Amino acid sequence: MELSKAIKPISYFKANAAEIIRELNATHGTMVITQHGEAKAVIQDIEEYERIQETLALLKMISLGQEDLKNDRTIPAEQMIRELNEMIDRDFTQ
């Protein structure tokens, strides 16, 4: 759905909710709902919402990793692999 077609007043949404939801599900789209000419809400297909949440989580992890690198909070890869293997061994031998 083109952005220009994805901005609708709340009255349109109320009158066409089922159709809008079907279209959003089919296109994995997003719609901006306006009230008195101002953007007030966004409605999204659930798969698109989940995709965006996963992307944000990955970006947060990258940001945290860059911060750790900047502040010299790192360990050598060999140490990390050894620690991961120890955790796996503990989890599967209990």
N, C-alpha and C positions, 0 to 999 in steps of 0.2 A: 504494500500500500504506500503510495507516495505521501510524503509529509503534508503537502498541501491538501490532500484528500483525507488525511488522518486527524484533522483538527475539526471537531464538531461541537456544537453547543449541547448542553446537558439535555435540552428538550429533544434533540435528535436522538441522543443516546437512549433516553427513556422510551421513546416511541419505537426504536429499532434494536433494542438490546439483544434479542436472540439472534438476529441477522448479523449484528456487529460481532458478537462472540463467535459465531460460525466462521465469519470471514477472518477474524484474527487467528483462530485456530488453524485455518487453512493456509494462511500466509505467514504465520508466526510473527505477526505484526504488533504494532503499538498504536494506540490512539490517544490523542490529547483531548480532554473534555474541558470545555470552557463554560464559564458562568459570568454573565454580564460582560462578555468580551474578554475576560481574563482567563488564562490557563489555570485550572484548579485541580485537575486530576489526570492521571494516566492509567489507561487500561491496557494490559498486555496479555498475550497468549502465555500460558503457564510454562511452556517449553522455552520460550524466549526469555522469560523472567529467570528461570533456572540457569539458562546459559549465561546470562548477564551476571548472576550471582557467582557462578563458578569462575568467570573471568575476573571479577572483582577480588575473589579470594586468591587467585593466582597472582594478580598484581600486588596484593598485600604481602604475599609471601616473598615476591621478588623485592619489594621495597624493604622488608625486614632483613632480607639477605644482604642487600646493598648497605644497609645501615650497619649490620654486623661487620661487613668487610671494611667499611670506613672506620669503624671504631676498633678494629683489630680483634674482633671476637670470633676468630676462626680456629679450626684445627686442621691438621694435615689429613688428606683423603684416606691414607692408610689407617690412621687412628679412628676415623669415622666408620670405616668398613669393619674394623675390629669390634668397635662398640656395638654396631648394628648386629653383627654376627653373635655377639654375646647376648644381646637382648632376645634374638630369635631362639638361641639355644635355651635360654631360661624359660621362655614362653612355651616351648614345645617339649621340654623335659619334665615339666611339673606334673 
